[in-house]
Amino acid sequence: MIVNDVEVVDVTDPADPRLDDFRDLNSVDRRPDLPSGKGLVIAEGVLVVQRMLASRFVPRALLGTDRRLTELGADLDGIGAPFYRASPEVMAEVVGFHLNRGVLASASRAPDLTVPAVLDRAHTVAVLEGVNDHENLGSVFRNAAGLGVDGVIFGSGCADPLYRRAVRVSMGHALLVPFAKAENWPGDLELLRDNGFRILAMTPDPTAQTLAQAMTGLADQRLAILVGAEGPGLKEHTMRASDVRVRIPMSRGTDSLNVATAAALAFYERDRLAR
């Protein structure tokens, strides 16, 4: 059946192999292996699916209720992937839990971007080291999208930004904000410096400059904001490779914030001064 130029297939059997991209989401996050060995990307909910459809990740299939098909409407025009229409009960059996968002999309992983490609037109980038919690990673992407960050560079020890939970928490922005993995860490920080970026390393060190001090006068400067994992923070040799160490002034005996929150404050300060 063709509905608004989309192939709509009604499915009543949860065991239908055409739904395998979406099967047992709780237990298998990377989905069936592709020839690339990289698995699939899964988007959950109307808004995240819309962002996938607007991204460089090409959809393979969608699974959802009739209501979500109607809500997506013209967003599905010309996508070239089938929409498997099912009841909430069938979806729950396939997915392994009740999916209150009512729609999923699967996509092949797009080719990895390079660090130079992400830096090419960027004015502000986030650089992450050791951020291995998927919810924190998703939150960083959501904050980056909302606060004027043009790309994300991954150093060592970071989680997969296309893991299902990271994509969900990012509200789909992990699919839209360009990112790349540094192949030589922290040596690739020199690539940023060679491209005119000033590198600010976030730390709770009370001797570091405050964010306001460090960013004063940098509105026209390309800027990289470097953040590390909660707990250990940035490694010392990584901070030595930065241009300046910066801190968020704290009170009441608290020495640090959640990494996504700290990053958001730095992104906001940068965006405020750059406007």
C-alpha positions in Angstrom: 0.0 0.0 0.0 1.3 3.5 -0.9 0.3 6.3 1.5 1.6 9.8 0.6 4.4 8.3 -1.5 5.5 6.0 1.3 5.2 2.2 1.1 3.1 1.2 4.1 3.1 -2.5 5.1 0.7 -3.7 7.7 2.3 -6.3 10.0 0.4 -8.4 12.5 3.0 -11.1 13.3 5.7 -10.0 15.8 8.0 -12.8 14.4 8.0 -11.2 10.9 11.7 -11.2 9.9 11.2 -7.8 8.2 11.1 -6.3 11.7 14.5 -7.7 12.8 16.1 -4.3 12.8 13.9 -3.4 15.8 13.9 -6.7 17.7 14.8 -7.0 21.4 16.1 -3.5 21.8 16.8 -3.9 25.5 19.3 -6.8 24.9 20.9 -5.9 21.6 21.7 -2.3 21.0 24.0 -2.5 18.0 21.4 -4.3 15.9 22.2 -6.9 13.2 25.7 -6.7 11.8 26.1 -5.2 8.4 28.9 -6.0 6.0 30.7 -3.0 7.5 30.5 -4.6 11.0 29.2 -1.4 12.4 25.6 -2.3 13.0 22.6 0.1 12.8 21.4 3.4 14.2 18.0 3.4 15.9 15.8 6.5 16.3 12.8 6.5 18.8 9.9 8.9 18.7 8.5 11.3 16.1 10.9 14.1 16.8 14.0 11.9 16.8 12.8 10.1 13.6 12.3 13.5 11.9 15.9 14.5 12.8 17.2 11.2 11.4 15.3 11.8 8.2 17.0 15.3 8.0 20.4 13.8 8.7 23.2 12.0 6.7 21.9 8.7 8.0 19.8 6.9 5.4 16.8 5.1 6.8 16.3 1.4 6.1 12.9 0.9 7.7 10.4 2.4 10.1 8.1 0.7 12.5 5.2 2.5 14.1 1.5 2.9 14.8 -1.0 4.4 12.4 -1.1 7.6 14.6 2.6 8.1 14.3 2.4 7.5 10.5 -0.1 10.4 10.4 2.0 12.6 12.6 5.1 12.2 10.5 3.1 12.9 7.3 5.1 14.8 4.7 8.4 14.1 6.5 8.3 10.6 5.0 7.9 11.8 1.4 10.5 10.2 -0.8 12.4 8.4 2.0 12.7 5.1 0.0 12.2 3.0 3.1 9.1 1.0 4.1 6.9 2.0 7.0 5.8 -1.1 8.9 2.5 -0.3 10.5 1.6 -2.3 13.6 -0.4 -2.2 16.8 1.2 -1.1 20.1 0.9 -4.7 21.2 2.8 -6.1 18.2 5.4 -3.4 18.6 5.9 -4.2 22.3 6.5 -7.8 21.5 9.0 -7.0 18.8 10.9 -4.4 20.7 10.7 -6.2 24.1 9.0 -3.4 26.0 6.1 -1.0 25.6 7.3 1.8 23.4 5.2 4.8 24.4 6.8 6.9 21.6 5.1 4.8 19.1 7.6 4.9 16.2 11.1 3.7 15.5 13.4 4.1 12.5 16.5 2.2 11.6 19.4 3.5 9.5 22.7 2.4 8.1 25.7 4.0 9.7 27.0 6.8 7.5 30.8 6.9 6.7 32.8 8.3 9.5 33.7 12.0 9.2 37.3 13.1 9.7 38.6 15.7 12.2 39.5 18.1 9.4 36.1 17.8 7.9 34.4 18.6 11.2 36.7 21.6 11.8 36.4 23.0 8.3 33.6 25.5 8.8 33.3 25.3 12.6 33.7 28.3 14.9 33.2 26.4 18.1 33.8 22.7 18.8 33.5 20.4 21.9 36.3 18.0 22.5 35.6 15.0 24.7 38.0 12.7 26.5 36.8 9.6 28.5 33.1 10.5 28.3 31.9 6.9 28.4 28.3 7.3 29.8 25.8 7.3 27.0 23.3 9.5 28.7 26.0 12.1 29.4 27.1 11.9 25.8 23.6 12.3 24.5 23.1 15.3 26.8 26.4 16.9 25.5 25.1 16.6 21.9 21.7 18.2 22.9 23.5 21.0 24.7 25.9 21.5 21.8 23.0 21.8 19.3 21.1 24.3 21.4 24.1 26.5 22.3 25.9 27.2 19.1 28.5 24.4 19.0 29.3 23.3 15.4 30.9 19.9 16.0 32.2 17.3 18.4 35.7 15.7 18.4 36.2 12.5 20.4 39.4 11.7 22.1 40.2 8.4 23.8 37.8 6.5 26.0 34.5 7.9 24.7 31.3 5.9 24.2 29.6 5.4 20.9 27.5 8.5 20.0 25.2 6.4 17.8 24.3 3.9 20.6 20.5 3.9 20.9 20.4 5.5 24.4 22.8 8.3 23.3 20.7 9.1 20.2 17.5 9.1 22.3 18.9 11.4 25.1 20.4 13.7 22.5 16.8 14.1 21.0 18.4 13.1 17.7 21.0 15.8 17.7 23.8 13.1 17.7 22.6 12.5 14.1 22.8 16.2 13.1 25.8 17.7 14.9 28.9 16.6 13.0 31.4 14.5 15.0 34.7 12.7 14.4 37.1 10.5 16.3 40.7 11.7 16.8 43.0 9.0 15.5 46.0 10.3 17.4 45.2 11.4 20.9 46.0 13.9 22.3 48.3 14.6 19.4 45.4 15.6 17.1 44.9 18.7 19.3 47.6 20.1 17.2 45.2 19.9 14.2 42.9 22.2 16.1 45.7 24.6 16.9 46.9 24.5 13.2 43.4 25.4 12.2 43.3 28.5 14.4 41.5 27.1 17.4 42.3 28.2 20.9 41.9 25.1 23.3 40.3 25.6 26.7 40.5 22.7 29.1 37.8 22.4 31.7 39.0 21.5 35.2 37.9 22.0 38.9 41.4 23.3 39.7 40.9 26.5 41.8 44.0 28.1 40.3 42.6 27.9 36.7 41.0 31.0 35.1 37.2 31.3 35.4 35.2 30.8 32.2 34.4 34.5 32.0 38.0 35.4 32.3 39.2 32.8 29.8 36.7 33.7 27.2 36.9 37.5 27.4 38.0 38.9 24.0 37.6 35.6 22.2 34.3 36.3 20.4 36.0 36.2 16.9 38.5 33.4 17.9 37.8 29.8 16.8 37.4 27.9 20.1 37.6 24.3 21.3 36.1 23.4 24.7 37.8 20.3 26.1 35.9 18.3 28.8 36.7 15.0 30.5 35.0 12.2 32.2 33.2 12.7 35.5 35.4 11.8 38.5 38.9 11.7 36.9 38.3 14.6 34.5 40.9 15.3 31.8 44.2 13.5 31.9 47.2 15.7 32.9 49.0 15.2 29.6 45.8 16.3 27.8 45.5 19.4 29.8 49.1 20.2 29.1 48.3 20.1 25.4 45.6 22.8 25.8 46.2 26.6 25.7 44.5 27.5 29.0 42.8 25.7 31.9 39.4 27.1 32.9 37.0 26.4 35.7 33.4 27.1 36.7 33.3 29.0 40.0 31.7 26.8 42.6 30.2 27.3 46.0 29.1 25.3 49.2 32.0 22.8 49.1 31.0 21.4 45.6 34.1 20.9 43.5 32.5 20.0 40.1 29.3 19.4 38.1 28.0 16.7 35.9 30.1 16.7 32.7 27.1 17.6 30.4 26.1 20.4 32.8 29.6 21.8 32.9 29.9 21.6 29.1 26.5 23.4 28.8 27.7 26.3 30.9 30.8 26.6 28.8 28.8 26.4 25.6 26.4 29.1 26.9 29.2 31.5 28.0 30.8 31.1 24.6 27.5 31.6 22.7 26.6 34.6 24.9 29.9 36.4 24.2 30.0 35.5 20.5 26.6 37.0 19.8 
